[in-house]
Structures are given as structure tokens and as C-alpha cells.
Amino acid sequence: MQKTFSIIKPDAVASGKAGKILSLLEDNGFRIVALRMTKLSTSQAEGFYAVHAERPFYRSLVTFMTEGPVVLMALEREDAVKKLREVMGATNPANAAEGTVRKLYAESIERNAIHGSDAPETAAQELAYFFTTVELNQL
């Protein structure tokens, strides 16, 4: 089994889609290992997205990710990173496959409902950024 990290972003939480996204993830074989709703501070969002600090969208991304509550998730299943990327759909919802989270619930390329780790190494870093070892290994 592999663990991965995901965030239901403020746009999806505000529009009442968090439960539907969680159901979709479970319907696709993900087990929720840890789950927490929180509002990210500016410093948390800046640290989490530091890899994008030099990109033109960084400031607006940090602003967006701190505008309201998010749902942080540790998920588990076989080939979790790859499968989550498939279930999320393309970053631009206009290009996302039917039935994916972003096709169903994203507003735009910027307000795209969900984040998911892009590699096993990234997943390990992102999980550790928001969850303790105890939280990740409690079950």
C-alpha cells in the first residue's frame, strides 16, 4: 500500500463539495488515513508552495489557499500517487476527463478544487508537512 497527500481546496469547501469529493475518493479505492479541516496561515501556505516561489502565480496561489478552510488528507491504496492524479483530472478542468474531481467540481485552472502529490517523494514531504508520524500510523 502507498500513501499520498491531498487537499480539498477552499473553492470546493466553500461550495459544499468536500463530502462529494471524499466519497469519490473512497469510491476509487482510497482509504482515508488522516483527515483534518483547517484554515491555512499565510506562512503555512508559503512554506507548502515554496517550490513555486519564483513562479508568477505564487502570490495569488498563497492568497487563494488562505481565503477559507481546506481539508487536508492522507490517503492510502495501491499505487496511490498515480491513481489520485487520475481521479483528480487535468489541472485545467476544461481538459479534465469526465467523472474526475476537477471536471465535476473545479471552477477554473486556478480554482481547481483539489491538490494531490505528484510523486511518492513529494507525497512523503507533503504528508510530513501537515501530519505527525503518529497520525499517519494510527490504524
N, C-alpha and C positions, 0 to 999 in steps of 0.2 A: 504494500500500500504506500502511496505517496501523499504527502501533504502539500497544499498550496494555500495562498493567501488571496483574499478578495475583499473589496469594499463596495457596498452599495452606496452610491454617491448621493450628495444632498438633493439633486433633482428628483431622483427616484424615491427617496424617503419622503420628500415634501409632497409628491403627487400620490402618495399612498400605495406605491408599488413594491415596497420591501417584502411583504409577505408573499406576493406572487413570484418575485424573483427567488426567494428562498424555496418555495415549492418547486419551481422549475429546476433549481439546482438539485434538490433531493430527487425529483423525478428522473434526473440524469445520473443517478447513482452516487451522488456526493453525500458523505456523512459529515454533519456539522460537528467539528471537534471543539471549537470555541466560538463564542459569539458575543459581541458587545456593541451596544449603541452608545455613541458619544458625539460630542461636537469637538472637532479638531481645533487646537490652538494654532495661531499663525506659525509659531516655532515648530510645532509637530508637522504641519503641512510642508513647511520649508525644508525640514530635515528629510521627510519622507520622499519628497520630489527633488532633492538636491541634485540628482543626476541630470535634471533638466534645467538647472540654474542658468545656463548660458543661452537657453532657447528663448525665442521671442514670446512664447505663450506662458512662460513660467509664472509671472506675476498674476496673470488672470487665472491660472490654474490654482494657485495658492488661495486667491480670493474666493473662487468658486468652492473649493474644498472646505473652506471655513465658514461658509454662509449659513449652514444649518447642520442638523445631525446626520451622521453617517452610520452604517452598520459594518463593523469590522468582523471578518470571518476567517477562521482556519477550517479548511475543508480537506477531506481525505477520500481517496478512491484510487483504483489502479490508474496509472498514467494521468494523474490529477491535473498537472500543469497544462498538458496538451489538450485534454478534454475540456477544461474550463475555458481555454481560449476558443474552442469550437462552440461551446454553449453560449459564450458572450457574444460572438459575432464580430464582424469588422468594426473598427473604431468609428467609421462613418456609418451611421445607421442606414443611410441610403444604399450602401453596398453590403449590408449585413444579410445573411441568409434568412429565409422565412423561419419563424419559430425560435430565433435566437433572442437573448435578452435585449440586445440593442435594437433589433428590428421591432420588437414588441414595445419597448419602454423608453428608448433613448429619444431625447428631443433634438439633438444635433451632434456634430462631431465633437464639440466642446462639452456639451451636457449629455454625456453618453451612458448614464445610469450605473455603470459598474467598472471597477478596476479588477484586473487579475494579473498575477505574477506571470512574467514572460519566459521564465526558465527555472529549473529546480534550484539553482544557486540564488537567484533573485527571491524565490519563494522563501528560502531559509532566512535570508536577510530581512525580508518584509515581515515574516511571522515573528521573528525576534524583536522587531521594532515595536510591535504592539502587544505581544503576548509573552508571558513568562513560560519557562520550561514546564512548570507545574501545570499551568492552564492547558498547555498543549499535550500533556501526557496524563491527564487525569482519568481517562477512560481506558 
